[in-house]
C-alpha cells in the first residue's frame, strides 16, 4: 500500500507541475513585448562596387526617436574586421516601421560574414542613448548574422 500511495503522490505532483507550466506559458503569451528598438537585417544586394544593406527598423517605445545613429562593424567570412562605420537610421517614430539602406563602397556582399551593432553613437529622444539601446532586438533574414 505504501508503493501505491507513493505512485499517487508522484502522479499528483506531476499533474500540479504540468498545470503550472501551462499557466506560466499562457501568462507569457499575454505579456506585451518589451519596449525597445527592433532592427532586422533584411537584405544584402550588390550595387555596382558597393554592398547595399537594407534594414527594417521599428521603435516599439512609446516615445519617438528623432535621431538614431549606430556604430556598426562588418566582419568578413573569416571573422576579421572589414570596416567600422556609423549607420544613421535617422528618425524612428514610435510604433511605425522604417526601411533604411546603407551602401558600403568597395565591399562585395558575399564577403560579409557578420554585422555587429556596437551601440548607439548618437540618440536624440527623451531618454537619450538609453532609449536607442535598451531593449535592442536584432535579427537577420539573411545568411549574415546581425548581433549586438
N, C-alpha and C positions, 0 to 999 in steps of 0.2 A: 504494500500500500504506500510505503514511503516513495518508491520509484514512481508510482502513478501521480502522487502529489507533486513531485519534482517536475515531471513532464508537464503537468497543468500549469505550474508556476512558470516554467520556461515558455510555454505557449502563450501565456498571458503577457509575459514580459516582451516577447517578440511582437505580439499584436499592438501593445502600447507603443513600443519604439517605432513600429511601422506607421502607426497613425500619426505620431509626432513628426516623422519625416515627411509625410504627405502634407500636414498642416504647414510645416516650415516651407515647403516648396510652393504651396498655394499662396502663402503670405508674401513670398519673394516676387511672385508674378504681379501682385497688387502694388508693390513698391515702385514709385516712379523712378526712372533712371536718374543717376547723379548728374547734377549740372556741370557743364564744362564746355570745352571746345572739342568737337569731333572732326578729325582730319583723315580723309581717306585718299591714298594714292590710287587714283582711278585709272590712269593710263600713262604709258610712255610711248612717244612716237618720234621717230627721226624726222627732222625738218631741215633738209639740206645737211650742213655740217654741225647742226645742233641737235640736242635731245630735248624734246618738249615733255615736261612733266605736268600732268593735269591732276589737280586735287579737287575733291569735293569737301568743302568745309561747312560746318554748321555750329553756331553758337547756341548752346542749349541753356545758357544762363538767362535770367530774366532781364538782364541789362545789356544794352547794345555795346559792342566794342567798336570804337571809332577807328582804331588802327591796331593791327597785329602783325608784327614782323618777327619771324622766327629764324634763329641761327640754324642752318641746315648743313649737314656734312654728307657728301656722297662717297660711297666706298665702291671700289672695283670688285670684280668677281672673286679675287683672291683675298679680299678684306683690307686692302690698302686704301688710304685716303686719296680720293681723286681731287676733290675740291671742297672748300669751306666757303659758304656764301650766306647771304641773307635773302629770305623769301618774304616779300611784302604781301601779305594776304589782304591788305587794305582794311576796309570796314567789314565787320561781321555783325549784321543786325540780329537781335535775339530771335531765335526760332525760325530763321529763314536760311535755306541752303545757298551756298555760293560756290561757283566753279572758278578756280584760279589756275592760270597756266604760267609756267616759267620755262624759258628757253635757255639751255646751257650750251654756249658755243664750244665747238671743237670737242664735243663729247658724243660718242655713239651710245645709244640706249642699250645695246647689247652688252656694253662694257660695265653698266651699272649693276652692282650686286645688292647693295642695301642703301637705304636713306635714313639718316638719323636726324630727328628734330631735337636739337641740342638744348633748346629752351627759348623763351621769349627775349628778344633783344630790345624790343620796344612794344609797349602795350598802352594805348590810350583808352581808358574807360574808368568808370567809377570802380575802384578796387585795384587799379594799376596792374603791374605784371602778374599779380596773383590771379586775376581774372582770366588771363590767357594761358596760365599754366596749371591751375587747379582743375582736376578732373579731365586733363588732356587725354583723349581717347583716340588712338592711332590704329589704322587698319590699312590693308592693301588689297586691291582687287587684281593685282599683277603678281608676277613671279618675283618681283623685287620687294623685299621686306621693308616695312616702314616701322621704325622703332623710336623710342624716346625715353 
